[in-house]
Amino acid sequence: MHARMARWAFIGDPHELARRAQEGMLPLFQSQPGFVSYSIMAADGEILSFSMWDTAEQADAANSVSREWVTENFPSGELELKETRVGEILVATALGVTAGASS
């Protein structure tokens, strides 16, 4: 299993941003092959989003889905991508992934 992490700078209420992402981004991710889960957190004036996917390729493909949705829904610059990474999940208790298991 693989994850995509994105770090965003934002302007406004993080709860409102999360609501908009839940209503817009989440359904898009759910329609993509290999989607497993999606989480958003606010910390230190940034938004971090995490999505889990069956394969690295599927997690990587989420970058373009995310970029397109943000461009269409935050044209005023309320949300700016700072960093994105894709990697293998090594342990995730909620997802049943344990150390030593190959993905």
Stockholm file with secondary structure:
# STOCKHOLM 1.0

chainA/1-103         MHARMARWAFIGDPHELARRAQEGMLPLFQSQPGFVSYSIMAADGEILSFSMWDTAEQADAANSVSREWVTENFPSGELELKETRVGEILVATALGVTAGASS
#=GR chainA/1-103 SS CEEEEEEEEECSCHHHHHHHHHHHHHHHHHTSTTEEEEEEEEETTEEEEEEEESSHHHHHHHHHHHHHHHHHHCTTSSEEEEEEEEEECCCBGGGTBCTTCCC
#=GC SS_cons         CEEEEEEEEECSCHHHHHHHHHHHHHHHHHTSTTEEEEEEEEETTEEEEEEEESSHHHHHHHHHHHHHHHHHHCTTSSEEEEEEEEEECCCBGGGTBCTTCCC
//
